Amino acid sequence: MVGQRKWSRRTAAIVFLTPALLCLLAFQLLPMVSSIIISFTDWDLLTHWTKMNFIGWDNYSQVFREEKSYTAIRNVFVFLLGYLPSIVVLGTLLAVLLNRPIRGVKLYRAAVFVPVITSWVAVSIVWRWLLNGQSGLINYLLSMVGIQGPIWLQDDLWAMVAIILVTLWKDIGFVSIILLAGLQDISEDYYEAAELDGASAWSKLWRITVPMLSPTLYFVVTISLINSFQLFDQVLIMTNGGPAGATSTIVEQVYRNAFQFNKMGFASAQSWVLMAIILASTMVLQQVQRRWVVYDR
Amino acid sequence: MTGRKKRVANLASHLFLALLAVALTFPFLWMLTGAFKDNLEVVAMPPRLLPSRWNFDNFAEIEAYFPLYRFFANSALVAVATTLLQLAICTMAAYVFAKIAFRGRQSLFVLFLTTMMIPAQVTLVPLFILFSRTDLIDTYAGLILPGIFSAYGTFLLRQNIMTIPNELMEAAFIDGASYYRVFFSVIVPLVKPTLSALSIFAFMSSWNNFLWPLIAVNSKELMTLPLGLSKLQGQWSTEWNLLMAGNVVSFVPIFIVFLFAQRYFIKGITMTGIK
């Protein structure tokens, strides 16, 4: 009986786990290992893979020699600088508003969520139209208040501003819904106790809401940071990396090098540099969070 | 707060939220009405929100350039298959990680979790090569397979299944149930809410996915909606009315799903933030 039970447990484990293990192996582990190997070769996909040459760290050093790489990395950091603080501040404000017990709040929650569910491709195409220099609605609205709008997506300064604004527009619902869930976890008791002590709205925000929300804020910052480094869909559709590389990003270059120029080795090296940047910045965040994230509730 | 102060605060909140809601949804309204304008009115200055004549031809005319409804069917097929397979594979694995002990299980689980940290771009090139070596590029299988597994989904379901008391399983075992029986009669019914949220999330990611179809598909017959739309805009960059018609076709289904399953959409999002 015991032996039979043990046998059935082992088979059950194997049967239930095998599909996931096969997927993990085929779509994660094997590609990861090959990606490392390919990144040390000059492989261009056109030659047979048995004929690829190992060229050591050349691809990696080329990543740091190419001006394009610096442009992409710099662009992503410019994006981060505009995007990250705005999404955290605006997302928190919106979450606080959405948490108020007012009538129709569910409708507002649904409305802010609509951009989140839509594909980046559809959204980018709509915004390309809205931001069109001549026939775009945005510049028309600006002209009504006497502002001559830029040719957004063809201007090397405003193209990045447009990408940042549109990404904020699409992501704010996502961020504020996560923060809303965090807010709803905070017990009313804290606020009631603070009110008895005569605390102002401001001090309630800084002494209760922000510290209590800090684990969720930390999560939102991490996710937004990781997503920012992977900026791609909206860039490819809205500006195609232009004008003159002004909105070129790391992933966009990985894509171009691999699938347009067949530089598989170089693209793989670039993707590992991306991985290193993401890893390093999340580690920095991890260090920083110790100072301000409050875990004991 | 005094009654009056409260009223003012509520009014201000309404004002802000209404303004924001309009700003966030207006582009969709513009897209919707744009899809019914003709190609002159769509770029006319000053712009008008509503078309002077509702033009339904755009939805048919777009077919002359691109098989939009074929893209639609492809997207639906890929999204449904991806979602069902992902749920099955992740739930089964989560069951083992939560309830069926064996030696090395913990290290295996850690391995699963580690892959969650690898950005998709790292595996993109080798995945493409693997799929082209196995002749899966330009096939439905090639579109579906990379999405059928999610370490994150496995992790989430495992956390959920762990909360199911062992006594419940033991009782089933005493009644003579096997591990398979327990999985279908005890585990799956109890994790249904999580499964619903995950399925909505998986469906949305697949429906909206762009990068993988972009490299995994060449022929028109296999393109999904986002990919087809991106190609359409490349070729007919000024026919905004047609592009908007295409956008509407890609937006309406996910919007309808959202209206009916709002709770699960939002749960799917908030679950990503679970500590």
Interface residues (C-beta under 8 A of the other chain):
Chain A: S8 R9 R10 A12 A13 V15 F16 L17 P19 A20 L21 C23 L24 A26 F27 Q28 L29 L30 P31 M32 S34 S35 I38 L45 W49 L94 L97 L98 R100 I102 G104 V105 L107 Y108 R109 A110 A111 V112 F113 V114 P115 V116 I117 T118 S119 W120 V121 A122 V123 I125 V126 W127 R128 W129 L130 Q134 S135 L137 Y140 W169 I172 G173 F174 I177 I178 L180 A181 G182 P215 T216 F219 V220 I223 I226 F229 Q230 F232 D233 L236 I237 V251 V254 Y255 A258 F259 M264 A267 S268 S271 W272 L274 M275 I278 L279
Chain B: A9 N10 S13 H14 F16 L17 A18 L20 A21 A23 L24 T25 P27 F28 W30 M31 G34 V42 V43 A44 M45 P46 P47 A88 I89 C90 M92 A93 Y95 V96 I100 F102 R105 L108 L111 F112 T115 M117 I118 P119 A120 Q121 V122 T123 L124 V125 P126 L127 F128 I129 L130 L145 P146 I148 F149 A151 T154 S178 Y179 Y180 F183 M204 W207 N208 F210 L211 L214 I215 L225 P226 L227 L229 S230 Q233 W240 L243 M244 G246 N247 S250 F251 I254 F255 F258 Q262 F265 I266 I269 T270 T272 G273 K275
